[in-house]
Amino acid sequence: MTDTTRPSAATPPTSGPATAPRPGTPSRLRAINDRAALDLLLEHGPLSRTRIGTLTGLSKPTASQLLARLEAAQLVVPVGTTLGGPGPNAQLYQVNPAAGYVAGMDVTRSHIRFAVADITGRTLAEHLLPTPGRQASGTVRRVADGLAETLRQAGLQPGCLREITIGTPGALDPNTNKLRYASHLPGWHSPGLPAELQEALGAPVAIENDVNLAAVAERVLGSARDCEDFVLFWAEEGVGAAIVIGGRLHRGFTGGAGEVGYMPVPGAPVVRHARREQSGGFQELAGANAVLALAKQHGLGARTAEAAIARALGTPGAGEEFLAVLAHRLATGLAAIVAVIDPELVVLSGGTPTAGGERLRELVQEELTGLAVPRPVLRNSTVPGSPVLHGALQRALTAARETVFTTA
């Protein structure tokens, strides 16, 4: 899926070529310096005029003019002074949290999780809306009502959002604007849904694959920080992957890159009509239902895959045998992925790897080493809470900052 799914109306029109600053003009240079200062304030927290000048290489008078400009635009606010240093205390500035707000959502078969954050990235409120047995109709209303409740909890007014990102299973095909690979998500398959949501929610809306968003969160907040080439492997109810190459998500021509649940793998039946059957080899081998069936074979019955894995970790003998088979299954699919991608890193995420912890990671690493020529490092996810929700907020923040922080 690409950002072309966002309606073109999200981009404000210009009045003509004469209003656009040209590279090298004073207004363009001021805008570059302004954005550099704002990014430094996001990274470091409150800074003084002198410190901003040092970090940007600007003179004191220029740094002073920059801060005055940003304060007048309500993009920065004073927040006290330095203490304890030689000479007079210096005024500190930070990014104004009220300069803009964003929302993220994590949509699953059973619930929608909402979060709202200010432009600095601080989460102001989260809200969980159960959606058991929902009908295909009413999706826009449910989303609007849930978001309104989240804004209420955050103490914000309707219409304050600059950007909204929604994470869903499957992928939005950029050629048809329809959600694919997610027939279990009724109400989310209309080609006009992104535009309907934008109109109802009053802000630009992007719909993104949930595992892709988990990878965004992992790169900003977790185990893949500063890594340019990695695969995030997700195993929970479904099996999927996100592929990051050169620091950019690879989505594929129809948005379906990473839908590895449909990938034929040794040890699982070959499904010749995977799209019609909504199943595939790797899913049959490592999805939640397969994990539960495997646990039952080893006398480790449980209500959920995560509970079965937790029980296995505390059960010598049968538990270790179960984990060894599960690790072999996971490594079998991963071997095919890393043979093609050759990533530096594989991040294990989702309910299954999280429940298995370090022990399951070690077993998968050992199995993968014997099955594939590439030898990527395997790490467990370190993003707290919902990686999908964190990723949705991060993606929304990136888009919102491009608009809010543009001062030219």
VOGU-3710 file (C-alpha; in Angstrom, 3 decimals, decimal comma):
1> mtdttrpsaa> 0,000/0,000/0,000  1,242/3,482/-0,744  0,259/6,877/0,509  -1,619/7,481/-2,744  -4,611/5,957/-0,952  -4,968/9,271/0,859  -7,351/11,589/-0,976  -5,596/14,320/-2,931  -7,688/16,902/-1,078  -5,411/16,315/1,914
11> tpptsgpata> -2,755/18,417/0,175  -3,558/22,141/0,423  -3,527/23,954/-2,951  -1,045/26,695/-3,691  -1,834/29,975/-5,364  0,697/29,469/-8,125  4,400/29,041/-8,833  5,197/32,532/-7,587  4,273/31,581/-4,013  6,543/28,529/-3,826
21> prpgtpsrlr> 9,979/29,292/-2,362  12,855/28,326/-4,676  15,877/26,385/-3,393  18,511/28,762/-2,111  16,198/31,708/-1,454  16,241/33,283/2,033  12,746/31,975/2,815  13,793/28,470/1,850  16,939/28,629/3,970  14,937/29,946/6,932
31> aindraaldl> 12,485/27,039/6,544  15,354/24,536/6,519  16,854/26,060/9,672  13,451/26,163/11,376  12,839/22,490/10,682  16,338/21,546/11,854  15,758/23,388/15,145  12,364/21,757/15,669  13,815/18,298/15,031  16,588/18,992/17,547
41> llehgplsrt> 14,038/20,062/20,149  12,079/16,834/19,559  15,263/14,788/19,921  16,872/16,527/22,881  14,007/18,178/24,738  14,191/21,796/25,970  17,203/23,721/24,639  18,576/27,222/25,066  19,262/29,667/22,260  22,999/29,076/22,667
51> rigtltglsk> 22,629/25,305/22,521  20,438/25,470/19,434  23,021/27,713/17,798  25,790/25,249/18,645  23,889/22,220/17,348  22,788/23,916/14,119  25,926/25,954/13,490  23,935/29,193/13,468  25,169/32,446/14,979  23,551/33,719/18,178
61> ptasqllarl> 21,658/36,521/16,374  20,359/34,066/13,757  19,350/31,539/16,434  17,540/34,303/18,309  15,654/35,324/15,169  14,789/31,664/14,512  13,345/31,156/17,987  11,399/34,418/17,798  9,945/33,285/14,486  8,981/29,859/15,816
71> eaaqlvvpvg> 7,493/31,327/18,985  5,408/33,775/16,960  4,156/30,842/14,871  3,258/29,019/18,144  5,571/26,151/17,266  7,799/26,576/20,338  7,124/27,804/23,855  9,435/28,923/26,686  9,673/26,413/29,539  11,892/27,880/32,225
81> ttlggpgpna> 15,600/28,558/32,422  18,883/26,731/32,875  20,107/26,333/36,443  23,473/26,027/38,114  25,735/27,183/35,298  28,115/30,135/35,247  26,605/33,467/34,314  22,918/34,338/34,003  20,357/31,618/33,517  19,336/31,036/29,889
91> qlyqvnpaag> 15,778/30,716/28,613  14,840/27,199/27,521  12,435/26,400/24,673  10,526/23,274/23,689  8,219/22,265/20,841  4,696/23,447/21,611  2,682/20,256/22,270  -0,522/22,034/21,227  0,839/22,785/17,741  -0,968/19,707/16,452
101> yvagmdvtrs> -2,506/16,359/17,362  -2,649/12,967/15,648  -4,522/9,707/16,115  -3,677/6,066/15,502  -5,847/2,954/15,420  -5,207/-0,786/15,565  -8,094/-2,691/13,969  -8,567/-6,410/14,634  -11,421/-8,874/14,279  -12,468/-8,383/17,918
111> hirfavadit> -11,683/-4,746/18,733  -10,411/-1,344/17,640  -7,745/0,275/19,793  -7,466/4,085/19,554  -4,751/6,490/20,692  -4,267/10,251/20,446  -0,895/12,022/20,751  0,341/15,600/20,603  2,910/16,740/18,036  5,804/15,848/20,373
121> grtlaehllp> 4,691/12,203/20,345  3,321/12,109/23,891  0,279/9,837/24,077  -2,633/11,674/25,678  -5,294/8,948/25,769  -6,021/5,389/24,668  -9,406/3,758/24,224  -10,424/0,155/23,485  -13,660/-0,456/21,594  -14,751/-4,130/21,524
131> tpgrqasgtv> -16,361/-5,109/18,206  -17,486/-8,737/18,617  -19,931/-10,003/16,016  -20,039/-6,654/14,222  -21,855/-6,263/10,920  -20,296/-5,060/7,682  -22,338/-1,864/7,878  -21,638/0,889/10,385  -17,826/0,822/10,197  -17,472/4,581/9,713
141> rrvadglaet> -19,860/5,324/12,572  -18,043/2,943/14,941  -14,688/4,468/14,120  -16,026/8,019/14,491  -17,662/7,250/17,837  -14,559/5,528/19,173  -12,296/8,371/18,108  -14,662/10,948/19,620  -14,480/9,116/22,953  -10,676/9,037/22,785
151> lrqaglqpgc> -10,559/12,780/22,121  -12,917/13,349/25,049  -10,642/11,366/27,350  -7,665/13,408/26,110  -9,493/16,660/26,812  -9,413/17,662/23,142  -12,088/19,118/20,901  -13,377/17,489/17,692  -11,620/18,727/14,574  -8,208/19,181/16,224
161> lreitigtpg> -6,458/16,277/14,480  -3,874/16,844/11,770  -3,430/13,224/10,697  -4,946/9,781/11,338  -3,347/6,408/10,582  -5,321/3,165/10,773  -3,616/-0,213/10,966  -5,549/-3,203/9,620  -4,766/-6,796/8,684  -4,260/-7,301/4,978
171> aldpntnklr> -3,216/-4,578/2,578  -4,912/-1,772/0,695  -4,365/-2,380/-3,030  -3,251/0,993/-4,497  -4,703/-0,003/-7,884  -8,240/-0,680/-6,613  -8,254/1,032/-3,184  -9,734/-2,178/-1,752  -8,490/-4,096/1,263  -7,066/-7,491/0,308
181> yashlpgwhs> -5,941/-10,513/2,352  -8,439/-9,704/5,140  -11,820/-11,255/4,412  -12,293/-11,740/8,181  -12,622/-7,958/8,620  -16,185/-7,096/7,553  -16,925/-3,480/6,726  -13,394/-2,549/5,651  -13,456/-3,551/1,968  -15,265/-0,650/0,288
191> pglpaelqea> -13,071/1,215/-2,242  -14,569/4,463/-0,958  -13,830/3,777/2,702  -10,712/6,001/3,047  -12,604/9,007/1,665  -15,655/8,246/3,833  -13,478/8,030/6,933  -11,685/11,270/6,112  -14,981/13,101/5,699  -16,391/11,694/8,948
201> lgapvaiend> -13,230/12,161/11,018  -12,262/15,598/9,711  -8,591/14,874/9,030  -6,408/13,127/6,431  -6,649/9,335/6,833  -4,102/6,700/5,821  -4,862/2,971/6,027  -1,750/0,822/6,434  -0,995/-2,849/6,944  -0,761/-3,609/10,655
211> vnlaavaerv> 2,512/-5,550/10,463  4,087/-2,733/8,437  3,156/-0,354/11,244  4,682/-2,703/13,811  7,920/-2,453/11,811  7,691/1,358/11,855  7,378/1,243/15,643  10,269/-1,199/15,948  12,556/1,036/13,908  11,723/4,165/15,900
221> lgsardcedf> 11,245/2,729/19,392  12,418/-0,875/19,509  14,852/-3,564/18,431  15,379/-2,302/14,863  16,372/1,217/15,859  18,748/2,647/13,223  18,654/-0,591/11,180  18,237/-0,030/7,426  17,540/-3,602/6,272  15,373/-5,860/8,398
231> vlfwaeegvg> 12,338/-8,107/8,418  9,706/-7,977/11,127  8,072/-11,394/11,444  4,655/-11,397/13,094  3,058/-14,559/14,467  -0,251/-14,434/16,292  -3,713/-15,357/15,022  -2,225/-14,839/11,579  1,309/-14,929/10,215  2,848/-12,000/8,344
241> aaiviggrlh> 6,000/-10,022/7,722  7,097/-6,469/7,054  10,121/-5,843/4,847  12,310/-2,765/5,275  14,993/-2,226/2,614  17,268/0,787/2,713  15,169/2,258/5,505  11,933/2,118/3,470  8,981/-0,238/3,715  8,633/-2,497/0,700
251> rgftggagev> 4,924/-2,912/-0,067  4,921/-4,583/-3,486  2,907/-3,749/-6,604  -0,476/-4,569/-5,042  0,497/-3,838/-1,431  0,794/-7,532/-0,618  4,518/-7,792/0,134  4,944/-9,655/3,411  1,738/-11,706/3,232  3,830/-14,774/4,000
261> gympvpgapv> 0,963/-16,681/5,593  0,085/-17,769/2,043  3,634/-18,958/1,325  3,982/-22,700/0,616  6,411/-24,286/3,076  7,604/-27,847/3,722  5,484/-29,687/6,264  2,183/-28,017/5,341  -0,389/-28,898/2,673  -0,055/-27,006/-0,594
271> vrharreqsg> -3,120/-24,781/-1,059  -3,693/-24,146/-4,766  -6,399/-21,525/-4,324  -5,000/-19,655/-1,340  -6,917/-16,454/-2,014  -10,237/-18,295/-2,213  -9,481/-20,485/0,789  -8,033/-17,566/2,779  -5,277/-19,825/3,978  -1,843/-20,986/3,018
281> gfqelagana> 1,110/-23,151/3,945  2,887/-21,063/6,544  -0,376/-20,037/8,197  -1,331/-23,702/8,519  2,027/-24,392/10,114  2,495/-21,462/12,517  -0,790/-19,570/12,969  -2,542/-19,585/16,341  -4,802/-22,533/15,474  -1,797/-24,579/14,386
291> vlalakqhgl> 0,039/-23,738/17,621  -2,977/-24,831/19,684  -3,244/-28,110/17,756  0,474/-28,771/18,222  0,226/-28,044/21,946  -2,679/-30,480/22,286  -0,589/-33,181/20,618  1,994/-32,696/23,374  -0,560/-32,735/26,183  -0,442/-28,968/26,655
301> gartaeaaia> -4,061/-28,019/26,092  -4,877/-24,332/26,548  -7,446/-21,768/25,436  -4,984/-19,590/23,502  -1,715/-20,106/21,698  0,020/-17,734/24,104  -1,248/-19,687/27,115  -0,071/-22,958/25,547  3,423/-21,543/25,011  3,549/-20,197/28,576
311> ralgtpgage> 2,561/-23,624/29,869  5,236/-25,266/27,719  7,928/-23,021/29,181  7,089/-24,368/32,627  6,763/-28,025/31,611  9,976/-30,070/31,284  9,988/-32,811/28,691  6,786/-32,356/26,704  7,033/-28,586/26,883  10,561/-28,541/25,501
321> eflavlahrl> 9,587/-30,946/22,722  6,660/-28,710/21,778  8,872/-25,603/21,699  11,457/-27,397/19,550  8,825/-28,351/16,949  7,340/-24,854/16,994  10,778/-23,295/16,552  11,443/-25,597/13,589  8,156/-24,540/11,981  8,896/-20,841/12,459
331> atglaaivav> 12,454/-21,223/11,187  11,252/-23,141/8,111  9,231/-20,172/6,924  11,866/-17,656/7,971  14,509/-19,534/5,985  12,600/-18,872/2,763  12,202/-15,188/3,656  15,829/-14,512/4,556  17,080/-16,458/1,531  15,354/-13,880/-0,688
341> idpelvvlsg> 15,760/-10,702/1,382  19,101/-11,357/3,146  18,307/-8,885/5,940  20,678/-7,711/8,632  18,076/-8,382/11,295  14,852/-10,297/11,904  12,581/-8,972/14,656  10,141/-11,494/16,143  6,850/-9,891/17,144  3,233/-10,782/17,861
351> gtptaggerl> 1,676/-12,969/20,525  3,563/-16,188/19,750  7,155/-14,852/19,937  6,256/-12,616/22,885  4,886/-15,571/24,842  7,911/-17,689/23,940  10,377/-15,048/25,067  14,103/-15,565/24,943  13,880/-19,364/25,002  11,810/-19,583/21,818
361> relvqeeltg> 14,009/-16,965/20,146  17,113/-19,035/20,908  15,530/-22,166/19,458  14,419/-20,365/16,295  17,889/-18,835/15,857  19,504/-22,269/16,154  17,095/-23,813/13,648  17,438/-20,930/11,196  21,214/-21,168/11,276  20,957/-24,729/9,991
371> lavprpvlrn> 18,304/-24,008/7,340  19,483/-20,806/5,619  22,752/-19,477/4,230  22,125/-15,869/5,369  22,706/-15,491/9,103  20,663/-12,518/10,269  20,502/-11,611/13,937  17,172/-12,509/15,562  15,762/-10,226/18,250  12,475/-10,149/20,073
381> stvpgspvlh> 10,328/-7,034/19,842  11,004/-4,453/22,527  8,090/-2,109/21,735  5,788/-1,994/24,772  2,032/-2,435/24,478  0,608/-2,596/20,965  3,364/-2,243/18,323  0,692/-1,627/15,686  -0,790/1,286/17,627  2,650/2,763/18,289
391> galqraltaa> 3,466/2,450/14,598  0,207/4,122/13,598  1,011/7,103/15,823  4,562/7,320/14,480  3,381/7,278/10,886  0,743/9,924/11,648  3,317/12,083/13,458  5,715/11,957/10,515  2,992/13,118/8,134  1,641/15,776/10,500
401> retvftta> 5,051/17,265/11,201  5,648/17,753/7,479  2,630/20,055/7,493  2,840/21,653/10,932  6,586/22,321/10,856  6,631/23,904/7,377  7,299/27,596/7,938  8,214/28,750/4,425
//
